[in-house]
């Protein structure tokens, strides 16, 4: 059954390739304003040339002519920046339908997300990653964690060690840590991961705690997991000295944080029903899924255990910790945990970015957290995340300057993924098809 579903996915993706220019030729973005993201600078009236899947020239339009026969894309009045990343995303897998898997992958790209770190491995995903790398489908570049380490899948040191070695041999890019892993098993996982050279990331089990996870070399801590809990931040205001201690530990360990602020507000904060169920991008997900999310939110908000003041305190503590980590020089990477409750793939990143701004991050640093910083994180795999010669040609062309307003990221003139150009009109046509399909019972 899984084989049938995955083969169906290949067929669907092949059909959708016909909506866009195939990679392999030469494309020139002319007279465009470039946000290279290697520094906080703007390059006006430039030409960017792409050959196959690489950027091969970036220079002033007056001295950088488009090659003969190149496909020209008019950049006048537009802004070109690297494609964005989703550093805590999920790739659906069987038994979900091949159509839904294909639609989710397209939603990421349609919103300008050209790289996804998938944080829950499942059958078929490694083949999908290879297909993406070959450019055989309209899908983000994928870096994938294997099936999660939990208290059930890794209950003992011996089992944890064996699971690390198996996932390394299978070809996963990293290990995904979930809550519930006992500390002895976690330690065995971490030591073995170091031996076989595979990073581990994700949650911090309560039995482990943030200080020990940092000591053991956890590469990224997602959701700010256990930071507030370490400081009793569910019950009281976190103290500044305790926060600074965690900031110093995180910085010294060289660990990275993927905050996922928006989804944590949905799951544990004092949100209103209206702030979530009215999101227009929900039309791109199956109606049954949205209805299930709505019931879940309604149940949480009606539960006698839900205390708005306590929820507000917890979320505010998380924001204070996030602000301190940023000011302390800890690397922050963009991630939203999509598809998750009311987080539509690709579209949820803008909500995340706005909360990052509320937490004190500059607009440039927010954009960098989804571009150049991600490229630096994955530098051992490929060269991407900036508009510069030699970089993978993952690009986002928008009608306004995102440095002036993050909302301009939604004004997409088109997306380029590994040198394949997707015009905005073609993207909207496919989105409309997804919306019609998703509205069906």
C-alpha positions in Angstrom: 0.0 0.0 0.0 2.8 2.4 0.9 4.5 1.6 -2.4 1.3 2.4 -4.3 0.9 5.7 -2.5 4.4 6.8 -3.1 4.3 5.8 -6.8 1.1 7.9 -7.1 3.0 10.8 -5.5 5.6 10.6 -8.2 3.0 10.6 -10.9 1.2 13.6 -9.4 4.5 15.5 -9.0 5.4 14.8 -12.7 2.1 16.3 -13.8 2.7 19.4 -11.8 6.1 19.9 -13.2 4.5 21.0 -16.4 3.2 24.1 -14.7 6.7 25.6 -14.6 9.9 26.1 -16.5 12.2 23.1 -16.3 15.6 23.7 -14.8 18.6 23.4 -17.1 18.5 26.7 -19.1 19.6 30.2 -18.2 17.3 32.7 -16.4 18.1 36.4 -15.9 16.4 38.6 -13.3 17.0 42.0 -14.7 16.8 45.5 -13.1 15.9 44.0 -9.8 16.7 45.1 -6.2 18.6 42.3 -4.5 18.6 41.5 -0.8 21.6 39.2 -0.8 21.3 38.4 3.0 25.1 38.0 3.4 24.9 41.4 5.2 22.3 44.0 5.9 22.5 45.7 2.5 20.4 46.3 -0.6 21.7 46.1 -4.2 19.6 48.2 -6.5 19.2 47.9 -10.3 21.1 44.6 -10.5 20.9 41.5 -12.7 21.1 38.0 -11.3 21.8 35.2 -13.7 20.9 31.6 -13.0 22.4 28.6 -15.0 20.8 25.3 -14.3 20.5 25.1 -10.4 23.2 27.7 -9.5 23.5 31.5 -9.4 26.3 32.3 -11.9 26.4 36.1 -11.9 25.2 39.0 -9.7 26.1 42.5 -10.7 24.8 46.0 -11.8 22.5 45.7 -14.7 24.5 48.2 -16.7 27.6 45.8 -16.7 25.9 42.4 -16.3 24.1 41.7 -19.6 21.7 38.8 -19.8 23.1 36.0 -22.0 21.6 35.5 -25.4 18.6 33.1 -25.2 18.2 33.5 -21.5 14.7 33.6 -20.0 14.3 37.2 -18.8 12.3 38.0 -15.7 11.7 41.7 -15.3 12.7 42.8 -11.8 11.8 46.5 -12.1 10.3 47.6 -8.8 10.7 44.2 -7.4 12.9 42.6 -4.7 14.9 39.4 -5.0 16.0 37.5 -1.9 16.9 33.9 -1.1 14.1 31.4 -0.6 13.1 30.9 3.0 13.4 27.8 5.2 11.1 25.9 7.5 13.4 24.5 10.2 10.7 22.6 12.1 8.4 21.2 9.4 6.6 17.9 8.8 6.2 15.9 5.6 3.0 13.9 5.6 3.4 10.2 5.0 1.2 7.2 4.3 -1.5 6.4 5.2 -2.3 10.0 4.3 -3.1 10.3 0.6 -0.5 10.9 -2.1 -2.5 13.9 -3.2 -2.3 15.5 0.3 1.5 14.8 0.5 1.9 16.4 -2.9 -0.2 19.4 -1.9 1.6 20.0 1.3 5.0 20.0 -0.5 3.6 22.5 -3.0 2.2 24.8 -0.3 5.7 25.2 1.2 7.1 26.2 -2.2 4.1 28.4 -3.1 4.8 30.5 0.0 8.5 30.9 -0.8 9.7 28.1 1.5 12.5 26.4 -0.5 14.1 24.4 2.3 12.4 22.2 4.9 14.0 20.4 7.8 11.5 17.5 8.2 11.2 16.6 11.9 9.4 13.3 11.9 10.8 10.6 9.6 8.5 8.1 8.0 8.5 5.5 5.2 9.1 6.9 1.7 10.6 10.2 2.8 14.2 9.3 1.9 13.1 8.5 -1.6 11.2 11.8 -1.7 14.3 13.6 -0.6 16.3 12.1 -3.4 13.6 13.0 -5.9 13.7 16.6 -4.6 17.5 16.7 -4.9 17.3 15.6 -8.5 14.7 18.3 -9.3 12.2 15.7 -10.3 9.3 17.3 -8.4 8.1 20.7 -7.2 9.1 20.3 -3.6 11.4 22.1 -1.2 14.9 20.9 -0.6 14.6 18.4 2.2 16.8 17.6 5.2 15.2 14.8 7.2 15.2 13.5 10.7 14.4 9.9 11.2 11.5 8.4 13.2 11.4 10.0 16.6 13.2 8.8 19.8 10.6 8.4 22.5 10.3 6.6 25.8 8.8 3.7 23.8 11.1 3.6 20.8 14.3 4.2 22.9 13.5 3.1 26.5 17.0 1.8 27.3 20.6 2.7 26.5 21.1 -0.5 24.4 18.0 0.2 22.3 18.8 3.9 21.9 22.3 3.0 20.7 21.0 0.5 18.2 18.4 3.0 16.9 21.1 5.7 16.3 23.2 3.3 14.3 20.3 2.1 12.3 19.1 5.6 11.4 22.6 6.6 10.4 22.9 3.6 8.1 19.5 4.3 6.6 20.7 7.8 5.5 18.7 10.2 7.7 20.3 13.6 8.2 19.6 13.9 11.9 17.9 12.3 14.9 14.6 13.6 16.3 14.2 13.7 20.0 10.7 13.7 21.5 9.5 13.9 25.1 9.7 10.9 27.4 13.2 9.6 26.6 14.8 8.5 29.9 18.1 10.2 30.7 20.3 7.0 30.5 18.8 6.3 27.1 19.3 9.9 26.0 22.9 9.8 27.1 23.5 6.6 25.2 21.9 8.2 22.1 24.0 11.3 22.4 27.3 9.4 22.8 26.5 7.1 19.9 25.4 10.0 17.7 28.7 11.7 18.3 30.6 8.4 17.4 28.8 7.9 14.1 28.6 11.7 13.3 24.9 12.4 13.2 23.3 15.4 14.9 20.3 15.2 17.2 17.7 17.8 17.7 14.1 18.6 18.7 12.5 18.4 22.2 14.3 18.2 25.5 12.9 15.3 27.6 11.9 16.4 31.1 14.2 13.8 32.6 17.1 15.4 30.8 16.6 19.1 31.1 18.1 21.9 29.1 21.5 22.2 30.9 22.3 18.5 30.4 21.0 18.5 26.8 23.4 21.4 26.0 26.2 19.5 27.7 25.5 16.4 25.6 25.6 18.4 22.4 22.0 18.7 21.2 22.3 20.6 18.0 19.0 22.5 18.1 16.4 22.9 20.8 13.0 23.4 19.2 10.0 25.1 20.7 12.2 26.6 23.4 11.4 23.3 25.0 12.1 23.1 28.8 13.6 26.6 28.9 10.7 28.1 30.8 10.1 24.9 32.7 13.7 24.9 34.0 12.9 28.3 35.6 9.4 27.3 36.8 8.1 29.6 34.2 4.6 28.1 34.2 4.0 29.3 37.7 6.0 32.4 38.2 7.9 35.2 36.4 11.3 33.9 35.4 14.2 35.6 37.1 16.7 37.5 35.0 19.7 35.7 36.5 18.3 32.3 35.7 17.5 33.4 32.1 21.0 34.8 31.6 22.5 31.5 32.9 20.6 29.6 30.2 21.6 32.1 27.6 25.3 31.7 28.5 25.0 27.9 28.5 23.3 27.9 25.1 25.9 30.2 23.6 28.8 28.3 25.1 27.4 25.0 23.7 27.0 26.4 20.3 23.4 25.2 20.2 20.7 26.7 18.0 17.1 27.6 18.9 14.0 27.1 16.7 11.3 28.9 18.8 8.0 28.0 17.0 6.3 30.8 18.9 3.0 30.9 17.0 2.1 27.2 17.4 3.0 27.3 21.1 0.6 30.2 21.6 -2.1 28.1 19.9 -1.4 25.0 21.9 -0.7 26.6 25.3 -1.3 30.3 25.2 -4.3 32.6 25.9 -5.4 32.8 22.3 -8.9 33.5 21.1 -10.9 31.1 18.8 -11.4 33.9 16.3 -7.6 34.6 15.9 -7.1 31.1 14.6 -10.3 29.8 12.8 -10.4 33.0 10.7 -7.0 32.5 9.1 -7.6 32.7 5.3 -4.9 30.2 4.4 -6.8 27.4 6.1 -8.7 27.0 2.8 -5.7 25.2 1.5 -6.0 22.3 4.0 -8.6 19.6 4.1 -11.8 20.7 5.8 -11.8 17.7 8.1 -8.4 18.6 9.3 -9.3 22.2 10.1 -12.5 21.0 11.8 -10.5 18.7 14.0 -8.1 21.5 14.9 -11.1 23.7 15.8 -12.6 21.1 18.1 -9.2 20.7 19.8 -8.9 24.4 20.4 -12.4 24.7 21.6 -11.9 21.8 24.0 -8.7 23.4 25.4 -10.3 26.9 25.9 -13.4 25.3 27.6 -11.4 23.0 29.8 -11.5 23.8 33.6 -7.7 23.3 33.5 -7.3 26.3 31.2 -6.4 29.4 33.1 -5.9 32.4 30.8 -3.7 34.3 33.3 -1.4 31.3 33.9 -1.2 30.7 30.1 -0.4 34.3 29.5 2.4 34.2 32.1 3.9 31.1 30.5 3.9 32.6 27.0 5.3 35.9 28.2 8.1 34.1 30.0 8.9 32.3 26.7 9.0 35.6 24.9 11.4 37.0 27.6 13.7 34.0 27.2 13.6 34.3 23.4 14.5 38.0 23.6 17.4 37.2 25.9 18.7 34.4 23.7 18.6 36.8 20.7 20.3 39.6 22.5 22.9 37.1 23.9 24.0 36.2 20.4 22.4 32.7 20.2 21.6 31.6 16.7 17.8 31.6 16.0 16.4 29.7 13.1 13.0 30.1 11.5 10.5 27.3 12.1 6.8 27.0 12.7 6.0 23.3 13.2 3.7 23.1 10.1 1.4 21.4 9.4 0.2 21.7 13.0 -2.8 23.2 14.6 -3.7 26.3 12.4 -0.2 26.3 10.9 -0.6 26.0 7.2 2.7 25.0 5.5 4.6 28.0 4.3 2.0 30.5 5.3 2.6 29.9 9.0 6.1 31.3 8.7 4.9 34.9 8.4 2.9 34.5 11.7 6.1 33.2 13.2 8.2 36.1 11.9 5.8 38.6 13.3 6.1 37.1 16.8 9.8 37.1 16.4 9.6 40.8 15.7 7.4 41.2 18.8 10.2 39.4 20.8 12.7 42.1 19.7 14.4 40.7 16.6 15.3 43.1 13.9 13.6 42.6 10.5 17.0 41.8 8.9 17.8 39.2 11.5 14.4 37.6 11.1 14.9 37.2 7.4 18.5 36.0 8.0 17.1 33.3 10.4 15.3 31.8 7.4 18.0 32.3 4.8 21.7 32.8 5.4 21.7 31.3 8.9 20.0 28.2 7.6 22.6 28.0 4.8 25.3 28.2 7.4 23.6 25.5 9.4 23.6 23.1 6.5 26.9 24.2 4.9 28.2 20.6 4.9 25.4 19.6 2.6 25.2 22.5 0.0 25.7 26.2 -0.6 22.5 28.2 -0.3 20.8 30.9 1.7 22.3 34.0 0.0 22.0 35.7 -3.4 25.6 35.2 -4.6 27.6 33.4 -7.2 27.8 29.6 -6.6 24.7 29.5 -4.4 21.9 27.1 -5.1 19.2 29.0 -7.0 16.4 29.1 -4.5 14.9 32.6 -4.8 11.9 34.6 -3.9 10.8 37.6 -6.0 8.3 39.9 -4.3 6.7 43.2 -5.1 7.8 45.2 -2.0 10.8 45.4 0.3 10.6 42.8 3.1 13.1 44.9 5.1 10.4 47.6 5.3 7.5 45.3 6.0 7.4 41.5 6.4 4.0 41.6 4.8 5.7 42.2 1.5 6.7 38.5 1.6 3.1 37.7 0.7 3.3 39.8 -2.5 5.0 37.0 -4.5 5.8 37.6 -8.1 7.3 34.1 -8.3 9.5 31.5 -6.6 12.6 29.8 -8.0 13.4 26.3 -6.6 16.8 24.8 -7.7 16.7 26.9 -10.9 13.1 26.1 -11.8 11.0 29.3 -12.1 7.4 29.3 -10.8 5.6 32.4 -11.9 3.1 33.9 -9.4 0.2 33.3 -11.8 1.0 29.6 -12.0 1.4 29.3 -8.3 -2.0 30.9 -7.7 -3.7 28.6 -10.2 -2.4 25.6 -8.3 -3.4 27.1 -5.0 -6.9 27.6 -6.3 -7.0 23.9 -7.3 -5.8 22.9 -3.8 -8.5 25.2 -2.2 -11.3 23.6 -4.3 -10.1 20.1 -3.4 -9.7 20.9 0.3 -13.2 22.3 0.6 -14.8 18.9 -0.2 -16.1 16.8 2.7 
